[in-house]
Amino acid sequence: MKVGVVSDTHLSSRAKGLPSVLMEEFSKVDMILHLGDWVSLEIYDLLAGLAPVEGIAGNNDGYEIIQRFGESKIVTLEGMRIGMIHGHAPYSRKGTDGNALLAFEGQEVDCILFGHSHQPLMRRENGILLFNPGSPTDKRREKQYSFGLMDIEDGKITARHVFYDSRD
C-alpha cells in the first residue's frame, strides 16, 4: 500500500492551490493522510479527487474541520497502527515530536505522523517511526517545500520525503 502524507497546507492564507509535484505523486497513492492545518475544506476536495483521504485537524483549522476529522486518531492500514496528530498539543518540553509521542503514550502504534512545525523529520524511537512531512506550501525556515510518501508492505512501514523548490 502506498500512502501520501501531507500537513500544513494552509491553502487560503499561503497558496492558491496544491503544488503540481504533490498532485502528481498523490495521483499514484492508495490513501492520503492529512495531518492538520488544512485551513479550508477545499483541500479535502482536491485530495479526494486523487485517492481516499483521512485526516485530523490542526491549530489553524476551524470548527467544521475539527468536527469532521477530530484532533487525533489511530488508523489501521495493512495491519499497521498509525497515530495521527497535528503536534501542537499536548505540550512537552521536547518539541513537536515530543508532543506527538506524548499524545500516543501508552497506546500501541507502529508509526506516529504529525505536522505543525513545518519541519520535515523522520526517526525511530522505541521501534516507532516518527514522521513529519513538512509543508508543501509554507516552508518557513526550511530550504525546500516537502510532503511524504509511505509504503506499507509485509508488516513494515518505510517512509521518505519529497523535496522541491517551487510550490507551483
C-alpha positions as CSV (number, residue, x, y, z in Angstrom):
1,M,0.0,0.0,0.0
2,K,1.3,3.4,-1.0
3,V,0.3,6.4,1.2
4,G,0.6,10.1,0.6
5,V,1.3,12.1,3.8
6,V,0.8,15.9,4.0
7,S,0.4,18.6,6.6
8,D,0.2,22.3,6.9
9,T,-1.3,23.1,3.5
10,H,-2.6,26.5,4.7
11,L,-4.4,26.8,1.4
12,S,-6.4,30.0,2.0
13,S,-3.5,32.0,3.5
14,R,-0.4,30.7,1.9
15,A,-1.2,29.2,-1.5
16,K,-3.8,29.3,-4.2
17,G,-3.6,25.5,-4.9
18,L,-1.6,22.5,-4.2
19,P,1.8,22.1,-6.0
20,S,1.8,20.1,-9.2
21,V,4.5,17.7,-7.9
22,L,2.3,16.8,-4.9
23,M,-0.8,16.3,-7.1
24,E,1.2,14.1,-9.5
25,E,2.7,11.9,-6.7
26,F,-0.6,11.7,-4.8
27,S,-2.4,10.5,-8.0
28,K,-0.4,7.3,-7.6
29,V,-1.2,6.5,-4.0
30,D,-3.9,4.3,-2.4
31,M,-4.6,6.6,0.5
32,I,-3.8,10.2,1.6
33,L,-3.3,11.2,5.2
34,H,-3.5,14.9,6.1
35,L,-2.1,15.9,9.5
36,G,-3.9,19.2,10.1
37,D,-3.8,22.9,9.2
38,W,-5.9,22.3,6.2
39,V,-7.4,25.8,6.8
40,S,-10.0,25.1,4.2
41,L,-12.1,22.0,3.3
42,E,-11.3,22.9,-0.3
43,I,-8.0,20.9,0.3
44,Y,-10.1,17.8,1.1
45,D,-12.0,18.1,-2.2
46,L,-8.7,18.5,-4.1
47,L,-7.1,15.5,-2.5
48,A,-10.3,13.3,-2.5
49,G,-10.3,13.6,-6.3
50,L,-7.0,11.7,-6.2
51,A,-7.4,9.0,-3.5
52,P,-9.4,8.3,-0.3
53,V,-8.5,10.8,2.4
54,E,-8.2,10.5,6.2
55,G,-7.1,13.4,8.4
56,I,-7.1,15.3,11.7
57,A,-7.5,19.0,12.5
58,G,-4.7,21.3,13.4
59,N,-4.5,24.5,15.4
60,N,-5.4,26.7,12.4
61,D,-8.5,24.7,11.5
62,G,-12.0,25.9,12.2
63,Y,-14.9,24.2,13.8
64,E,-16.1,22.4,10.6
65,I,-12.8,20.7,10.1
66,I,-12.4,19.8,13.8
67,Q,-15.9,18.3,13.9
68,R,-15.3,16.3,10.7
69,F,-11.9,14.9,11.5
70,G,-11.2,15.2,15.2
71,E,-7.8,16.2,16.6
72,S,-6.1,12.9,16.9
73,K,-6.8,9.3,15.9
74,I,-5.2,5.9,15.2
75,V,-5.9,4.4,11.7
76,T,-5.0,0.8,10.8
77,L,-3.6,0.3,7.3
78,E,-2.5,-3.1,6.2
79,G,-2.4,-4.2,9.8
80,M,-0.2,-1.3,10.9
81,R,-1.4,1.1,13.6
82,I,-0.7,4.7,12.6
83,G,-1.2,7.5,15.1
84,M,-2.2,10.9,13.6
85,I,-1.9,14.2,15.4
86,H,-1.0,17.8,14.4
87,G,1.6,18.2,17.1
88,H,0.7,21.4,18.8
89,A,-0.6,19.7,21.9
90,P,-0.3,18.1,24.4
91,Y,2.7,20.3,25.3
92,S,6.0,18.8,26.2
93,R,9.4,20.3,26.5
94,K,10.8,18.1,23.8
95,G,9.4,19.9,20.7
96,T,6.7,18.9,18.2
97,D,8.0,15.3,18.0
98,G,7.8,15.1,21.8
99,N,4.2,16.3,21.7
100,A,3.4,13.6,19.1
101,L,5.0,10.9,21.3
102,L,3.2,12.2,24.4
103,A,-0.2,12.1,22.6
104,F,0.1,8.4,22.0
105,E,1.9,7.4,25.2
106,G,0.7,4.0,26.4
107,Q,-1.1,3.2,23.1
108,E,0.1,0.6,20.7
109,V,1.3,2.3,17.5
110,D,3.8,1.4,14.8
111,C,4.1,4.9,13.4
112,I,3.2,8.4,14.5
113,L,2.5,11.1,11.9
114,F,2.5,14.7,12.8
115,G,2.9,18.2,11.4
116,H,2.7,21.7,12.9
117,S,6.4,22.7,12.8
118,H,6.7,22.7,9.0
119,Q,10.0,20.9,9.6
120,P,10.5,17.5,7.9
121,L,11.5,14.8,10.3
122,M,12.0,11.1,10.2
123,R,13.4,9.0,13.0
124,R,12.6,5.9,15.1
125,E,12.1,5.9,18.8
126,N,11.5,2.7,20.7
127,G,10.6,1.0,17.5
128,I,8.0,3.7,16.5
129,L,8.5,5.6,13.2
130,L,8.1,9.3,13.8
131,F,7.4,11.2,10.6
132,N,6.6,14.8,9.9
133,P,6.2,15.5,6.1
134,G,6.9,19.2,6.4
135,S,4.7,21.6,4.4
136,P,4.0,21.6,0.7
137,T,3.1,25.3,0.6
138,D,4.7,27.1,3.6
139,K,8.4,26.1,4.1
140,R,9.1,28.7,6.7
141,R,12.8,28.3,7.6
142,E,13.3,25.2,5.5
143,K,15.3,25.3,2.3
144,Q,12.6,23.4,0.3
145,Y,8.9,22.5,0.4
146,S,8.0,18.9,1.2
147,F,5.5,16.2,1.7
148,G,5.8,12.5,2.4
149,L,5.3,9.1,0.8
150,M,5.0,5.8,2.8
151,D,5.0,2.2,1.7
152,I,3.3,-0.4,3.9
153,E,4.2,-3.9,3.0
154,D,4.7,-7.2,4.8
155,G,4.3,-5.7,8.2
156,K,6.8,-2.9,7.6
157,I,6.4,0.9,7.1
158,T,9.0,2.8,5.1
159,A,8.8,6.5,4.5
160,R,10.5,9.2,2.5
161,H,10.3,12.9,2.0
162,V,9.8,14.5,-1.4
163,F,11.5,17.9,-1.5
164,Y,11.1,20.6,-4.2
165,D,11.8,24.3,-4.7
166,S,8.6,25.8,-6.2
167,R,5.1,25.5,-4.8
168,D,3.6,25.8,-8.3
